[in-house]
Amino acid sequence: MRSAVLFAVLLLASLPAFSSDVKPTEDAKTILAQQAEIRAEALAGKGRYKDMNEAQRAVLFNHQDTVTRLLQGVDSTANLPENDKLAAFNALEAIEAIVNKAEDERMVCVREKPLGSNRPERVCKTVAQRRAEKQKADGAVRSTTTCQDGFNGGFCNN
């Protein structure tokens, strides 16, 4: 239980820009220590990792390797370039989703340029939100294509 709480605190700490009220821990060594603890428990097959299959464990370790690579030799996540902050955040979110078996709740952040601007901004959405937006966009394209191509007997319900 202590491990899960510490993991959640460290996960939230990985990108300070998401919380303006609370100054989370940005200490890379603390994050790396937590990842080492998770890896040891997963390798031993203890606790929440006892039912984890080899494929899930390999994905978990791959994300942990990304975090380790990004944070090695860095004192604070604040010292990382923006793209590396996003990569570390996304890897930590993926680890949390695997550990908690909550893929739909996993937050994914990307840098996007808003329409009419050359200045990229961070956009974060859950996997479930991204899927819903994609399904909505696919449905809109499908209905527009059907009407424009003369399908549906030439009748469109727009």
C-alpha positions as CSV (number, residue, x, y, z in Angstrom):
1,M,0.0,0.0,0.0
2,R,2.8,2.4,0.9
3,S,4.4,1.6,-2.4
4,A,1.2,2.6,-4.3
5,V,0.9,5.8,-2.5
6,L,4.5,6.8,-3.0
7,F,4.3,5.8,-6.6
8,A,1.2,8.1,-7.1
9,V,3.0,11.0,-5.4
10,L,6.1,10.5,-7.6
11,L,4.0,10.1,-10.7
12,L,2.3,13.4,-10.1
13,A,5.7,14.9,-9.4
14,S,7.1,14.0,-12.7
15,L,5.8,17.2,-14.5
16,P,5.3,20.1,-12.2
17,A,3.3,22.1,-14.8
18,F,0.2,20.1,-14.0
19,S,-0.3,21.4,-10.5
20,S,0.1,25.0,-9.7
21,D,-1.2,24.8,-6.1
22,V,1.2,22.1,-4.9
23,K,4.9,22.0,-5.5
24,P,5.5,18.3,-6.1
25,T,8.8,16.5,-5.8
26,E,10.9,16.9,-8.9
27,D,13.8,14.8,-7.5
28,A,14.9,12.4,-10.2
29,K,16.8,10.2,-7.7
30,T,13.5,9.6,-5.8
31,I,11.7,8.7,-8.9
32,L,14.5,6.3,-10.0
33,A,14.5,4.7,-6.5
34,Q,10.7,4.1,-6.8
35,Q,11.1,2.6,-10.2
36,A,13.8,0.3,-8.9
37,E,11.5,-0.8,-6.1
38,I,8.7,-1.5,-8.6
39,R,11.1,-3.5,-10.8
40,A,12.3,-5.6,-7.9
41,E,8.7,-6.4,-6.8
42,A,7.7,-7.2,-10.4
43,L,10.8,-9.5,-10.9
44,A,10.0,-11.3,-7.7
45,G,6.3,-11.6,-8.7
46,K,5.1,-10.3,-5.4
47,G,2.0,-8.4,-4.4
48,R,0.2,-6.7,-7.3
49,Y,2.7,-8.2,-9.7
50,K,2.0,-11.8,-8.9
51,D,-0.5,-12.2,-11.7
52,M,1.5,-10.1,-14.2
53,N,2.4,-12.2,-17.3
54,E,5.7,-11.9,-19.1
55,A,4.4,-9.7,-21.9
56,Q,3.1,-7.1,-19.4
57,R,6.3,-7.3,-17.4
58,A,8.3,-6.7,-20.6
59,V,6.2,-3.6,-21.4
60,L,6.5,-2.3,-17.8
61,F,10.3,-2.8,-17.9
62,N,10.5,-1.0,-21.3
63,H,8.7,2.0,-19.9
64,Q,11.0,1.9,-16.8
65,D,14.0,1.8,-19.1
66,T,12.8,5.0,-20.8
67,V,12.4,6.7,-17.4
68,T,15.8,5.6,-16.3
69,R,17.4,6.8,-19.6
70,L,15.8,10.2,-19.3
71,L,16.5,10.8,-15.6
72,Q,20.0,9.3,-15.4
73,G,22.4,12.1,-14.4
74,V,19.6,14.6,-13.9
75,D,18.9,16.1,-10.4
76,S,15.4,17.3,-11.2
77,T,12.7,16.7,-13.8
78,A,12.6,20.5,-14.1
79,N,16.1,20.3,-15.7
80,L,14.8,18.2,-18.6
81,P,14.0,19.7,-22.1
82,E,10.3,19.9,-22.7
83,N,10.2,16.9,-25.0
84,D,12.0,14.7,-22.4
85,K,9.6,15.9,-19.7
86,L,6.7,14.7,-21.9
87,A,8.4,11.4,-22.6
88,A,9.1,10.8,-18.9
89,F,5.6,11.8,-17.9
90,N,4.1,9.5,-20.6
91,A,6.3,6.6,-19.5
92,L,5.4,7.1,-15.9
93,E,1.7,7.2,-16.8
94,A,2.1,4.0,-18.8
95,I,3.7,2.4,-15.8
96,E,0.9,3.5,-13.5
97,A,-1.7,2.1,-16.0
98,I,0.0,-1.2,-16.1
99,V,0.4,-1.5,-12.3
100,N,-3.2,-0.4,-11.6
101,K,-4.7,-2.1,-14.6
102,A,-6.3,1.1,-15.7
103,E,-5.3,1.8,-19.3
104,D,-8.3,4.0,-20.0
105,E,-7.3,6.4,-17.2
106,R,-3.7,6.7,-18.5
107,M,-2.9,10.3,-19.3
108,V,-1.0,11.0,-22.5
109,C,0.5,14.4,-23.2
110,V,1.7,15.7,-26.5
111,R,2.9,19.1,-27.8
112,E,0.6,20.5,-30.5
113,K,0.5,23.8,-32.3
114,P,-3.0,25.3,-32.0
115,L,-4.6,26.4,-35.2
116,G,-3.3,29.8,-36.2
117,S,-0.3,29.6,-33.9
118,N,3.3,28.5,-34.3
119,R,3.8,28.2,-30.5
120,P,3.3,24.6,-29.4
121,E,1.4,23.9,-26.2
122,R,1.1,20.8,-24.0
123,V,-2.2,18.9,-24.5
124,C,-3.0,16.1,-22.1
125,K,-5.9,13.7,-22.4
126,T,-6.7,10.2,-21.1
127,V,-6.6,7.2,-23.4
128,A,-10.4,7.0,-23.1
129,Q,-10.8,10.7,-24.1
130,R,-8.5,10.2,-27.1
131,R,-10.4,7.1,-28.2
132,A,-13.8,8.9,-28.0
133,E,-12.5,11.9,-30.0
134,K,-11.1,9.5,-32.7
135,Q,-14.4,7.6,-32.9
136,K,-16.4,10.8,-33.1
137,A,-14.1,12.1,-35.9
138,D,-14.2,8.8,-37.7
139,G,-18.0,8.8,-37.6
140,A,-18.1,12.4,-38.9
141,V,-15.8,11.5,-41.8
142,R,-17.8,8.4,-42.6
143,S,-21.2,10.2,-42.6
144,T,-19.8,13.1,-44.7
145,T,-18.2,10.7,-47.2
146,T,-21.4,8.7,-47.5
147,C,-23.5,11.8,-48.3
148,Q,-20.9,13.4,-50.7
149,D,-20.4,10.2,-52.6
150,G,-24.1,9.8,-53.3
151,F,-24.6,6.7,-51.1
152,N,-27.5,6.3,-48.9
153,G,-29.9,6.7,-51.9
154,G,-28.9,10.3,-52.4
155,F,-30.4,11.3,-49.1
156,C,-28.4,12.9,-46.3
157,N,-29.7,13.5,-42.9
158,N,-27.5,16.6,-42.2
